[in-house]
Amino acid sequence: MFDVVIVRYGELALKSPGVRNLYERILVRNLEAMLRQKNVSFSRVHREWGRIFITSDDPEAAIAAADVFGVVSTSAAKMIDADVDEAAKLCADIGVDIINEGESFGIRARRVGKEGPSSTDIGRLCGDAVWTRLESIGRTPKVDLSNPDREISVEMRQNKAYVFTDIVKGVGGLPLGSQGIMIVLMSGGIDSPVAAWLMMKRGVKVIPVYANNIPFSDDRALERAIKAVERLQKWSPADPMKMYEVPHGKNLDEFMKKCIVKNTCLLCKRTMYRMAYEIMKKENADGIITGSSIGQVASQTAANMHAEV
């Protein structure tokens, strides 16, 4: 039934033409990579003003595309010629399949450009066609434009029209890779992967750095960090994620031998920041992500975090 996926983006549309063009190209690249990673069949990903379209009849295509940073929502749609009568007939065919007796329906129409019928006219004509078809097979049609049980959407664009019934919510944000590179200090906990993911959502590529505290920690902490990086990698299909493992146990041993106890955490953090800074310069990155959460533990009070830097 469906042969194309409509991909919608949000704040990209607010950018200047040059920046928007760059971000759209990055988004197309990331969409293609995500589809390949999830083994979704497609033949083409292309841009039109305000939308990206994936030529695919794979039922997983819309769901896979919604997992790409920068995507607000997706819809699996049927593409036809931009003819209102043809769109009305298709809406009627879909209506018979999805609208059961007693259920209400609504038509959502959108016209891009000023040529041809208005959005209101398209919605009325398609709604009339669904109503008539339902009556012809003995069902009692009910229209509810506020909160319908079933919704059919029609989008007219230039020479093509797209008809769809479902909208898959995307993760939003900005295309990954549009906002540079940052180093993320990874631990075996949840805070640093969450911080990394949130920055990835804002378009930042991340390079994980794990400070290995053996013999003060065991291999399980490293394993947890690696698993976290593997999960993050699934959100970055276009670029393999490189992870640094830096020995840090000897530093901790020196701190514990030569420093007062209350300064151990402070010195530990400052040393990790310095290691991350050296990697940042090596990778030509733009900053460091820590995952610190103010007030969560004693070492993450505002005063201690200020002292660390």
C-alpha positions as CSV (number, residue, x, y, z in Angstrom):
1,M,0.0,0.0,0.0
2,F,2.7,2.5,1.0
3,D,5.7,3.3,-1.1
4,V,7.4,6.3,0.4
5,V,8.2,7.7,3.9
6,I,7.8,11.4,4.7
7,V,10.5,12.6,7.0
8,R,9.7,15.9,8.9
9,Y,12.3,18.0,10.7
10,G,11.8,21.0,13.1
11,E,14.4,23.6,13.9
12,L,16.4,23.0,10.7
13,A,13.7,25.0,9.0
14,L,14.7,28.1,11.1
15,K,18.3,28.2,9.8
16,S,19.6,30.3,7.0
17,P,19.4,28.8,3.5
18,G,23.1,27.9,3.5
19,V,23.1,26.3,6.9
20,R,19.8,24.6,6.2
21,N,21.2,23.1,3.0
22,L,24.2,21.7,5.0
23,Y,22.1,20.3,7.8
24,E,19.7,18.6,5.4
25,R,22.6,16.9,3.5
26,I,23.9,15.7,6.9
27,L,20.5,14.4,7.8
28,V,20.1,12.6,4.5
29,R,23.5,10.9,5.1
30,N,22.4,9.8,8.6
31,L,19.1,8.5,7.4
32,E,20.7,6.4,4.8
33,A,23.1,5.0,7.4
34,M,20.4,4.2,9.9
35,L,18.3,2.4,7.3
36,R,21.3,0.3,6.3
37,Q,22.1,-0.4,9.9
38,K,18.6,-1.7,10.6
39,N,18.5,-3.7,7.3
40,V,15.6,-1.6,5.9
41,S,15.3,-1.8,2.1
42,F,15.1,1.5,0.3
43,S,16.0,2.8,-3.1
44,R,16.4,6.6,-2.6
45,V,16.5,9.3,0.0
46,H,15.9,12.8,-1.4
47,R,15.1,16.3,-0.3
48,E,12.3,18.7,-1.2
49,W,11.7,22.0,0.5
50,G,10.6,21.3,4.0
51,R,10.6,17.6,3.8
52,I,12.9,14.6,3.1
53,F,11.4,11.5,1.3
54,I,12.5,7.9,1.5
55,T,11.5,5.7,-1.4
56,S,10.7,2.4,0.4
57,D,7.8,0.0,0.9
58,D,9.5,-1.6,3.9
59,P,7.1,-1.5,6.9
60,E,10.1,-0.7,9.2
61,A,11.3,2.3,7.3
62,A,9.2,5.0,9.1
63,I,10.2,3.6,12.5
64,A,13.9,3.4,11.6
65,A,14.0,6.9,10.3
66,A,12.3,8.3,13.4
67,D,15.4,7.2,15.4
68,V,17.6,9.6,13.6
69,F,18.6,12.8,15.4
70,G,17.0,15.8,13.8
71,V,13.8,14.0,12.7
72,V,10.6,15.3,14.4
73,S,8.3,12.7,12.9
74,T,7.8,10.3,10.0
75,S,4.9,8.8,8.1
76,A,4.6,5.9,5.7
77,A,2.6,7.2,2.8
78,K,1.2,6.4,-0.7
79,M,2.5,8.7,-3.4
80,I,0.2,9.7,-6.2
81,D,-0.1,12.4,-8.8
82,A,-1.2,15.8,-7.3
83,D,-4.8,15.3,-8.5
84,V,-7.6,15.9,-6.0
85,D,-9.9,13.3,-7.5
86,E,-7.3,10.6,-7.3
87,A,-6.5,11.6,-3.7
88,A,-10.1,11.5,-2.8
89,K,-10.5,8.0,-4.3
90,L,-7.4,6.8,-2.4
91,C,-8.8,8.2,0.8
92,A,-12.0,6.4,0.2
93,D,-10.2,3.1,-0.4
94,I,-8.2,3.6,2.8
95,G,-11.3,4.6,4.8
96,V,-13.1,1.4,3.9
97,D,-10.1,-0.6,5.2
98,I,-9.6,1.2,8.5
99,I,-12.9,2.8,9.6
100,N,-15.2,0.4,11.4
101,E,-18.9,0.8,12.0
102,G,-19.5,3.4,14.7
103,E,-16.0,5.0,14.4
104,S,-15.6,8.6,13.5
105,F,-13.1,9.9,11.0
106,G,-11.3,13.1,10.0
107,I,-9.3,14.3,7.0
108,R,-6.2,16.4,7.6
109,A,-5.2,18.2,4.4
110,R,-2.1,20.4,3.7
111,R,-1.4,22.2,0.5
112,V,2.2,23.3,-0.2
113,G,2.3,26.3,-2.6
114,K,-0.6,28.4,-3.9
115,E,-1.5,26.5,-7.1
116,G,-4.5,24.2,-7.1
117,P,-7.3,23.7,-4.5
118,S,-6.8,25.0,-1.0
119,S,-6.2,22.8,2.0
120,T,-9.8,23.3,3.0
121,D,-11.1,22.3,-0.4
122,I,-8.9,19.2,-0.5
123,G,-10.1,18.1,3.0
124,R,-13.8,18.6,2.1
125,L,-13.5,16.7,-1.2
126,C,-11.6,13.8,0.3
127,G,-14.0,13.7,3.3
128,D,-17.0,13.6,1.0
129,A,-15.5,10.7,-0.9
130,V,-14.9,8.7,2.3
131,W,-18.4,9.5,3.5
132,T,-20.0,8.3,0.3
133,R,-17.9,5.2,0.1
134,L,-18.8,4.2,3.7
135,E,-22.5,4.8,3.0
136,S,-22.3,2.6,-0.1
137,I,-21.2,-0.4,1.9
138,G,-23.8,0.1,4.6
139,R,-21.7,1.8,7.3
140,T,-22.8,4.9,9.1
141,P,-20.2,7.6,8.7
142,K,-19.4,10.0,11.4
143,V,-17.1,13.0,11.1
144,D,-15.1,14.4,14.0
145,L,-12.3,16.9,13.2
146,S,-11.4,17.5,16.8
147,N,-10.7,13.9,18.1
148,P,-11.5,11.3,15.4
149,D,-11.1,7.6,15.9
150,R,-9.4,7.4,12.5
151,E,-7.5,10.0,10.7
152,I,-6.4,10.2,7.0
153,S,-3.9,12.9,6.0
154,V,-3.3,14.3,2.5
155,E,-0.3,16.5,1.6
156,M,-0.2,18.1,-1.8
157,R,3.3,19.1,-3.0
158,Q,4.0,20.4,-6.5
159,N,3.3,17.5,-8.8
160,K,2.8,14.8,-6.2
161,A,0.4,14.1,-3.4
162,Y,1.0,11.9,-0.3
163,V,-1.7,10.1,1.6
164,F,-1.1,8.5,5.0
165,T,-2.7,7.5,8.3
166,D,0.0,7.3,10.9
167,I,2.6,9.6,12.4
168,V,5.7,8.1,14.1
169,K,7.2,10.6,16.7
170,G,10.9,11.2,16.1
171,V,13.7,12.0,18.6
172,G,14.0,15.6,17.3
173,G,17.1,17.7,17.9
174,L,19.8,18.5,15.3
175,P,21.5,16.1,12.8
176,L,24.4,14.3,14.4
177,G,27.6,15.8,13.1
178,S,26.2,19.3,12.5
179,Q,27.7,20.7,15.8
180,G,31.3,19.5,15.9
181,I,33.0,17.0,18.1
182,M,33.3,16.7,21.9
183,I,35.1,14.4,24.3
184,V,32.9,12.6,26.8
185,L,34.3,11.2,30.1
186,M,32.7,7.8,30.4
187,S,32.2,5.8,33.6
188,G,30.4,2.6,34.5
189,G,27.4,4.6,35.6
190,I,24.3,6.1,33.8
191,D,25.1,9.8,34.0
192,S,27.8,10.1,31.4
193,P,26.0,8.0,28.7
194,V,22.9,10.1,29.3
195,A,24.9,13.3,29.0
196,A,26.5,11.9,25.8
197,W,23.2,11.0,24.3
198,L,21.7,14.4,25.0
199,M,24.6,16.1,23.4
200,M,24.4,13.8,20.4
201,K,20.7,14.8,20.1
202,R,22.0,18.4,19.8
203,G,24.1,17.4,16.8
204,V,27.5,16.7,18.6
205,K,29.6,13.8,17.7
206,V,31.2,12.3,20.8
207,I,34.5,10.5,21.5
208,P,34.2,8.5,24.7
209,V,37.2,8.4,27.1
210,Y,37.3,5.9,30.0
211,A,39.7,6.4,32.9
212,N,40.6,2.9,34.0
213,N,41.0,2.9,37.8
214,I,42.4,-0.6,38.2
215,P,43.4,-1.8,40.8
216,F,40.8,0.4,42.6
217,S,38.1,-0.9,40.3
218,D,37.6,-4.1,38.4
219,D,36.9,-5.1,34.8
220,R,33.2,-4.9,35.3
221,A,33.3,-1.1,35.3
222,L,35.1,-1.2,32.0
223,E,32.6,-3.7,30.6
224,R,29.7,-1.4,31.6
225,A,31.4,1.6,29.9
226,I,31.9,-0.5,26.7
227,K,28.3,-1.6,26.7
228,A,27.2,2.0,27.1
229,V,29.3,3.1,24.1
230,E,27.9,0.2,22.1
231,R,24.4,1.5,22.8
232,L,25.4,5.0,21.9
233,Q,26.9,3.7,18.6
234,K,23.5,2.5,17.5
235,W,22.5,6.2,17.4
236,S,25.5,7.1,15.3
237,P,25.3,4.6,12.3
238,A,27.1,6.9,9.9
239,D,30.3,7.1,11.9
240,P,32.1,4.4,14.0
241,M,32.6,5.6,17.5
242,K,36.2,5.6,18.7
243,M,36.8,5.0,22.5
244,Y,39.9,5.8,24.5
245,E,40.8,3.8,27.5
246,V,43.3,5.7,29.7
247,P,45.2,4.2,32.7
248,H,44.3,6.1,35.9
249,G,45.0,3.7,38.7
250,K,48.6,4.8,39.4
251,N,47.4,8.4,39.7
252,L,44.8,7.4,42.3
253,D,47.5,5.4,44.2
254,E,49.7,8.5,44.3
255,F,46.9,10.7,45.5
256,M,46.0,8.3,48.3
257,K,49.6,8.0,49.5
258,K,50.5,11.7,49.3
259,C,47.3,13.7,49.7
260,I,44.7,14.2,52.4
261,V,41.6,12.1,51.9
262,K,39.2,14.9,51.3
263,N,41.2,16.1,48.3
264,T,41.3,12.7,46.6
265,C,38.1,13.1,44.5
266,L,39.0,16.6,43.6
267,L,42.5,15.6,42.3
268,C,41.1,12.6,40.6
269,K,38.6,14.7,38.6
270,R,41.1,17.3,37.7
271,T,43.5,14.7,36.4
272,M,40.8,13.1,34.3
273,Y,39.9,16.5,32.9
274,R,43.5,17.1,31.9
275,M,43.7,13.7,30.2
276,A,40.5,14.5,28.4
277,Y,41.9,17.9,27.4
278,E,44.9,16.3,25.8
279,I,42.7,13.9,23.8
280,M,40.5,16.9,22.9
281,K,43.5,18.7,21.3
282,K,44.6,15.5,19.6
283,E,41.2,14.9,18.0
284,N,40.6,18.6,17.3
285,A,37.5,18.5,19.4
286,D,35.5,21.4,20.8
287,G,34.9,20.6,24.4
288,I,34.5,18.0,27.2
289,I,31.2,16.4,28.4
290,T,31.4,15.2,32.0
291,G,27.9,13.9,33.0
292,S,28.2,15.6,36.3
293,S,24.9,16.3,38.1
294,I,24.9,19.1,40.7
295,G,24.1,17.8,44.2
296,Q,23.9,14.2,43.3
297,V,26.9,13.1,45.4
298,A,29.3,15.0,47.6
299,S,31.9,15.3,44.9
300,Q,29.4,17.0,42.6
301,T,28.4,20.0,44.7
302,A,28.7,23.3,43.0
303,A,31.7,24.3,45.1
304,N,33.6,21.0,44.4
305,M,32.8,21.2,40.7
306,H,34.1,24.8,40.6
307,A,37.3,23.7,42.4
308,E,37.9,20.9,39.9
309,V,38.5,23.4,37.1
